[in-house]
Amino acid sequence: MNKATANDPEHSNPIIDFELLTSGSPDQRAKVIQELRRACEEWGFFQVTNHGVPESLMQSMIDACHRFFDLPEEEKKEFQTRNLLDPIKCGTSFNVDIEKVHLWRDFLKVIAHPEFNSLNKPAGYSEVSLEFSKRTRDVATEILKGISESLGLEADYIAKAMNWDRGLQILAANYYPECPQPDKAIGLPPHTDHGLVTLLIQNEMGGLEVKHKDQWVLVNAAPGAFIVNIGDQMQILTNDKYKSIWHRAVVNNKATRISIAVPHGPSLDTPALPIPELLEREGQAPKYIGMTYEKFMELQASPATLTKPCLHHLRVKHN
């Protein structure tokens, strides 16, 4: 498949000005809502600038995760688990049950909401991750309101329907060391995210590629921006109007890349279903059956997704 860069005019990824989304004039907000709608429809991905989260905090979070990955293996062993929803887990594979090749990646996943969890090492991680998770969740909440309005719904519609106040938030740090043969390894294979929206930051070593118009586009993140992508639960809610974006991580032979993805989803006991108001307005039948978010995450981690994407298993079968 051909590759493109996000600098190509045809593949210039959308940028949403958070300040105008939250504190601009009504006309400015209406304009940004339309930009958000186009970004969700045409890309499933966008960058958010002027969000108010200090770059110093974002860098501190990256540094704290780097210090964790630098810990001796013996000290990290206590967090190695194969249980999907353990509050803290680390490892070296995207999916330990079905992975056929070793990926060039270590990971750390910490559940930050509805209950905040943290590591007791390295020093400073807990304080930084608490502040970062709160500030990131605030940004995600406003983005969700904007997405809801972009669909012609009340700002809090999706949040209420998905029990956002009890929703799952995960701090997922990814560590990609420099790779001697980057053409023979992959950081993360192509995948979609399971939640509603994911916010991501990374160090100066890029490596995130998104699929756009059947091409892999390397994302050039604006300084201090959050990279945001639509997840599977949002695709279900919108009955395919807003599609969960396929993306992957590539590695390099120059330096270590660290990214921190923060997926935000419904509460674990909430099933996503196509929104009735949208179905009625579009004259559509629902394309998906319901499944709780917890069951959906279990499905994504199962061998069933080796042959068909997770959403395929929830599609309504027509005779």
N, C-alpha and C positions, 0 to 999 in steps of 0.2 A: 504494500500500500504506500502511496506517495506521502511525503511529509510536507508540512507547511509550517511557517512561523506565524505567531500572532501579530507580526508587523505587516503581513500581507493585507492589503485593503479588504480582500474578500474574507479574510479570517481575522479581522481586527476585533478582539474580544471586547464585550461591552463593559463600560465602567459606570457604576452607579454612585452618585454623590450622596452619601448618607446624610450630610448636613441639610441638604435641600429636601430629602425625604422626611426628615423629622422636624425641622424648624424653619423651612422655607415658607414663602407665601403660598396661598392656596393654588395659584397658577403654577408656581414652580413645582409644588408637590404633585399636581396633576400631571405635569410633564414627566417627572421622574417615575411616576407610577406607570405611565405608558412605556417609558424606556425599560422598566422592569418587566413589563408584560412581554415586550419584544425579546428581551434577553432570555426569558424563561421559555418562550415559544421557539425561538430560532437557535438557541445555544444550549439551554439547560445549565448555563454557567455564566458568571460575571464576576467582576472585581468591585469591591466596595472601598471607597476612599472617604476621607474626612469623617471617620467613624468615632473619633474621640478617644480611642484606646491608645495610650502612649506607645510610641515605638520602643521606648526604653523597657516597658513592661513586656512587649512581644519578644524583644531580644533577651530579656531576663528569663523568660519561659523557655526559649530555645537553649540558652546556656545551662539552665537547670536540668533539662532533659539530657543535654550532652554530658553533664557530670554523672548522671545516672548510668548512661551507657558506658562510661569510662570506669565504672566500679569493677572490682574483681568479680569474675564469674561466680565465685563462692557466695558473694554478698547478694547477687541477683537471683540465686537459685530459689530462695524462699518465695519469690513471686512467680515462678514458672508453674503454670497450671494449664490444663486443657479444658477447664470448665468455662463455658461461654460467658456467663454473667458474673464471674467472680469480680469483686470490687477492684482488685488490682491484679494484673497479669502481664507477664512479659514472655518473650520467646523469639524465635528466629524464622517463623514461617507464616505465610498468609492464612493457610488453612492446614493445620497439622494432620487432619484426617484424610485429606484428598490430594495433598501436594505431591506431585510426581518429581519435581526438581527442587533443589535447594535455591531459594531466592536470595538475592544479595541484599538482605535486609534484616535488621533486628527491630523489635517493636516493644512498646510499653503502652498498655491501655489502662486508664484509671477512670472509674465512674465518678463524675462530679455532681450529678443531679439525677434523681430527686434528693439523694443523700450524698454529701460531699465526702469523698475518700481521699487519702493522701499517703504518700510514702514518708517514712521517718528518716530517710536518707536519699540523696545527699542533703547536706545542710542547706536550708533555705528553700528547698523544693516546695514544702507545704504552703508557706506564706505566699510564694509567687503563684503557685497553681490555683490557690483559692481566689486571689484577686483576678487572675487571668480568666478563670472559668466564669466568674460573675460578670466581668465586663464583656466577655464574648457572648454569654447568654443574653445580655441586654441588647447587644447588636442583633443577634439572631431573632429575638422577639420582635424588634422593629421591622426587620426584613420580612418576617412572617406576616405581619400586619400589612405591609406593602403588597406582598404577593396575594394576600386575601382580597385586598381592594382591587388589584389588577384583574382579578377574576369577576369583578362586579359584586363582590360580597362585602358584608360588614368587616371592618378591620380585625375584629376579634373572632370572626367566624371559625377559622381553622384552629386557632388556639383552643377555643371552647370544645370543638368537635373532637379534637385529638388529646384533650386533657393535658394541655401544655404545662400547666402548673405542676403536674406530676411527671412530666416528660423526661426521657432519658437523655443525658448529656455525657459524652465520653471524651476524655482527653486522650487522643491516640498519637503518640510520638513515634516517628519512623526514622531509623538510623541507617543510612546507606554509605558504607565506607567506600573509599576510592577503589575502583575495580580494575585489575590489570588487563582484563579482556572484556570491556563493556559491551562489545558486540555479541558476546556469548552468554550474557546474563541479563536479568531483568530485576528491577527493584520491586515492582508490583505489577502483576499481569493485568490486562484489561478487565475492568469490573465497574459495577455501579454501586452506589452507597445505599444502605438499607433504610435510612431515615427520611426526614422531611427536607432538611437543608444541612449541608456541611460547610463549616468555615475552616479555612486552612491558611497557615502561615508557613514560611520556609526560610532557611538561611540563604546566603547569596548564591549558593549553587543550585541553579534551576534544575528541573528534571521532570516536571509535571507536564504530561501531554493529554489533551482532550480530543475526542473524536468529533469532528465538525465537517459535514458534507462529505463523509467517507474519507476524510483525511485526518491524520494525526497532527495536531497543532501544538507546538511547544509554547507553553504559557510564559510570557514575560511579565512578571508581576510588577505593578507599580510600587515604588518604595512605600512601605508602611501599610499597604492595602491588604484586606482580607480577600482571599480567593473563595468564592462561594459557588457551590453546585447543588442542583436539585437532586433529591434522592427518590428511591422507589415508592415510599409512602405518598409523596406528592404526586407522582405519576398516577397512582391508583386514585387518589382523591379527585384529580382533574380528568380522569377517564382518558388519559393519553394526551391531553392538551399541552401539559408541561411534562416533558420527558426527562427521566433520570439519565444523566449523561455518562457515557462510557469514558473512562480515563485510566491512565497507567502512569507508572513512574519508571523512568530510565536512569541508568547509572553512568558514571563517568570515571576516567582514570586520572583525574587531577586532584580532587579533594572530596572530603566527606560531605554528604548532603543530609540535612536534618529537616524534616517537615513535621508540623503538628496539625493534624486534622481533628476537628471538633464536630462530630456528627450530633445533630439534635433530632430526636424523634418523639413520637407520642409516648404516653405511659405504656408500660409493658402489657397491660391488660386491655388496651384499646385496639380494636380492629379498624383499619382504614377501609372505607368503601367510597365509591364514586359519589360526589356531592349531588344530592337530589335536585337542587336548584339549577345546577349546571346541566344536568341531564335533561331537565324539562326545557330549559332555554334552548339547548342545542338540538332537542328532539332525538336524543340518543338513548340507547339501552346501555345498562352498565356492562363494562367489559371485564370486571373483576369481581371475584367472590371475596368475602371477608375473611380475615385471619388476624389474630392478635399480633401485636408487634413482637412479642416474645417468640411466638411460634414462627413468625416470618424470619427472625434472626436465626433461629434454629435451622430453618429450611435453608437459608443462605450458607450455613456452615456445613451442610450435609452433602453427601456424594451425589444427591439428586441434581445438583446444579452443575455437575461436571459436563452433562450433555445438553442441558437447556437452562437458560437464565432463570433466575428466581421468579420473576414476574410471570413467566410463561406458565408456571404451575398454578397460578391464581386466575388465569384468564378463563372467562366463561366459555364453555364448550358449546358450539352451535352444531346442531345436526344438519 
